[in-house]
Amino acid sequence: MLSINRKAYRLVQDLCGSPAEYNVKVAETKLGTTLIDAGIKAKGGFNAGGAITEICMGGLGKTHIRPEKYGDTEFASITVNTDHPAIATLGSQFAAWQIKKDNFFAIGSGPARALSMKPRQIFEDIGYSDKSDVAVLVLETTKSPPEDIIDQFSSECHVSPDQLYIVLVPTTSVAGSTQISGRIVETGVHKLYKFGIDPLSIQSAWGCAPIAPVCTSFTEAMGKTNDVILYGGVVYYTLKHADDDELKATLEKAPSSSSKQYGKPFSEIFKEAKYDFYKIDPNLFAPAKFIVNNTATGSVMQSGRIDIDILMKSLGLS
């Protein structure tokens, strides 16, 4: 069985071995845990963001940053591909570990989730578990975690603190914006999974999304980083499904445009919800466009669309 923590560890070693190249800062805590700052005090950048995306995918995904044209404007965009979609996305990249204690808050993702089994149901559904003496965790945060939380991480991942590696990346940074757009494939896989598609039936996956410009305000950054996926993100999956009609019906419900709240920048939707995520329609969180090749029948189908007008409005270009 592939060990996503061991594979991600090799990528982390590259970051730690070349901090000047990636514009990151590496430090060691009193417990011996390695912290890699990719945008809090460090400069970070596109290369760090691409590397963090691959780390989040447990070393089972590849990234490329290139220009893509949206309307009359070219944006730096990230493309992601994997031949192990279920493990790379649901088993690793999915940001399902929320940490909140005192004045520290972070959203955790990456292969360490497979050691802590967060959430357990996903790992049971994809039939995956990892065994590793090293753990790699990515935290979307603006602060370094305190020692007691680091100790909690190592305990829940069943590794010693000096074998724990934590990448820190704020939303309001180039690396943060890059790795969020790099979740385009994961966002689509999770949506199909919610609608009953067996994630193990997805054989290969590719996705592309623009990288949102950096904002100083967290709320504004959160809005833009959501919008580039909701209104500009495209995914392509090869999967095996016995019934084309059933697959097509599911696919019609999958894009962000199927949501009743679709049609305005996320910052406006969030404000109308009084900044309560639970008041936002969960169907909104999906790529703008899905393309699927059913390898059982040879058919190709698509749903959704890129919405240039809303995308440009969100990014301040309309």
N, C-alpha and C positions, 0 to 999 in steps of 0.2 A: 504494500500500500504506500502511495506517495505521502511523504511527510511535508506538509506545507510550511511548517515552522522551520524545518531544516533547510528547505529551499529558500525561504525568505531570509533566513539568517545569512546565507551567502550574499544576498543583495545588500543587506544591512552592513555586512563587512566591507563591501565596496564603498558605501557611504562613509563609514568610519575611517576607512583607509585613504579617502580622498576628500576631506572636508573642504579644502580650498576650491576644488573643482566643482563641487555641488553647492558651495556657499552655505554650508551647514556648520553648526557648532556642536561638538561632542563633549559630553561631560559624564562623570561617574559620581553616583550618589554615595552616601556613607554606607549603604547596604551593598554597594558594588554593582548596582543596576546602571546600565548605560542609557543615557538620554541623548537623543539626537534632535536638536532644535533646527527646524527647517523654515522658520518664519516668525518666531517670537522676537528674539534679539538678533537672530541670524538673517541674512539677506534672502537665502533660498533662491527659488527661480523655477523656470520651466523644467530644467533637467532634474532638479530635486523632486518636483511634482510628478514627473513621469516615473522616476524611480520609486517614489512612494506608492504610486498606483500599482506598480508591479509587486511591491511588497505587500500591499493590501490584498492582492490576489494570490498570495501565497506562492509567488514565483511561477504561477501557472498561466500568466497572461503577458502579452507583449504590448508596448505602447509606442506610438509615433506622434510627434507634434509637427503639424504642417498647416499651411493656410488653406482655408475653405471659403468659398464665396457664398454669402447669404444676401440675396438681393444685389445691391450695387457695392456691397462692402465685403472686404476680406477680413476674416478673423483668424487668429491663431486658434487651432482646433486640435483636439486629441482624438486619435483613433486607438481602439483597444481590440485585441482579439485573443481568444482562448479556445483550446480544444478540450478543456475540462470545465465547462461552464458551471455545473452544479457545485463542484467543490470550490472553484476559484471565486465565485460570487456569493452564493448562499452560505457556503462553508467557511468563507474567509472575509471577503470584502464588505459584506452586508454590515452596516453600522448598527449593531443590535445591542451594544454594551454601553448603557448610560451610567455615568458615574457622577454622583452629586453628594458632596459632603462639606458642610460648613460653607466656605466661600469658594470652593473648588467645583467646577463643572467641566465635564468632557464627554465626548461621544467616542466610544472605542470601536475599532474594527481591526481586521487583520487576522492572521492565522492563530493568534493566541486564543481566539474564540473557540477554536476546535479543541483546545485543551481544557477550557473552562466550561465547554458545552453550553454556550449562551447563544440563542435559546436551544434547549435540548431537543425540542420537537423537530426543528429543521434538520439537525444531524441524524435523527432517527429516520426522517423522510428521505434523506439522500444517502443513508447507509454509510456515513463516514465518521471516523474518529482518528485522531492523530496521537502518536506516541513520540514524545521528543523531550530531551533534557534541556532544551533551549526554547524560549518563547519570544515571539515578536508581536508587539502591540502598537497600533497607530492610534494616537489620540488627537481628535480635532478639539483644540483648546487654545487659550491665550496664556496659560500658566503652566509651570512645571508642577507635577503632582507632589503632594507632601509625602514624607517617608511612610506614614502609616497606610496610605492608599497604595503606595508601591509594594509594601509588604503584603497587602491584601491581594494585589494582582498576582504576585509570585505564589501565594498560597492557593489561590483559585486555579492557577495554571499548573500547579504541582511541580514547580521548578524552584531552584534556589534563586535568591535575588540577584546574584552575580551572573546568572544565566538568563536574565530578563533584559530585553532591549525594547525601549519605548521611543517611538518617533513622535515628535510634537509638531503639529502644523495648524496654525490658526486659519479660519475662513478668510480673514482679511489679509491674505498674502498671495503672492504669485503661485507658490507651491500648493497652497490650500485650494485656491480656485482651480488649479490644474487637476489635482487629484479628485476634486468633487465632480468635475466634468468627466473624469476617467471612470466614474461609476455608472456610465451610460448603459453598459451591457448588464450590469447587476440590477439596475432599476427595472429594466425590461424583463429579466428572468424572474425577479421577485413578483412582478405584476402577473405574469403567466402562471406562476406557482400559486398565487392567491386565487386564480380562476380555475384551478384544478388540473393544469398541465403538469405532468410528471417532469420535474427538472432533469431527471436522468435521461429523458427522451431527447433533450437538447444536446446535440452532438458537438456542434461548433458554434461560435458566436463572434460577431464583429459589431462594433458600434463606433459612432463618431458624434462629437458635440463640440460647439464652440467653447472656448475658455473665457469665462466672464472677466471683464476688467476688474482690477482691484479697487475696493472701496474702503474708506476709513471707518464707516459705520457698519457694525455687525449686522443690523437689521437690513440695511441696503445690500450688503454683500450676500446675505442669505437669500434675498429676493432675486438678485441677478444670477446667483449660482444655481438656483432652482429653475429659473426661466430658460437658461440655455439648454437644459434637458427637456423641459416641458414643451418648449416652442421651437427648439432647434436641433434636438437630438434624434438620431436615426440608429436603429438596430437591425441587424440581419442575422437570422438564426437558421441553421439546418437542424431539423428535428424529425423524429419518426412518430407519426400518428396514424392510426388505422382509418380514421374517418375524416375526409376532407371537409365535409359540410360542418361537422362538429368543430373542427379546428378553425374554420373560417368564422363561425359564429362567436367563438371565444376571442379570436383576433380582433373582431369589430369592437369589442368592449375594452380592449387593452390600452389604446393610446390615451394620452392626457385629454384629448378632445372629447372623450366619452364622458368626462366629468361635468356635472351641472355647474361647477364653478370655473370652468374653462373660459378664457376670453379676455383676461386682463392680467397685468403683471402680478407676480406672486406677492410683492410688497403690498399691493392694494388688497389682495385677498386676505393676507395675514392681518392687515389693519382692520378690515371688516369683521374678522373673526375675533377681534379684541386680543390679538396676539396669543390665541389659544389654538395650538395645533390640532387638538381633539375636535375642534369645530370646523376643520377643513375636510372636505370630502377626500377620503383616502384614494379614490379613483383618479384624482388629479396627478398623483405622483407616478409618472410614467413617461417614457420617451414620446416625442411628438409623432414619430412614424415607426411602424414595424414592417419588416419584410421577412417572410418565412418561406423556406424551401422544405416541403414535406418529402423526405427521402423515401417514405413508404409508397408514395404515389407518383413522385416526380413533379408535383404541382408547385407553383410559386404563387403566393398571395401577399397582399399588402393592405395596410389600413393606417389611417391617420395622415397627417400632413405637417410640414414645416410651416409655421406662421410667421412670415417675415415682418409683418406690421407690428405685432405684439413684441417680437424679439427686439426690433429696433427701438420701440418705445421703452422697453425695459432697460436697454443698454444706453439710453439717452441720445439716440441718433435719429429720432423721428422729428 
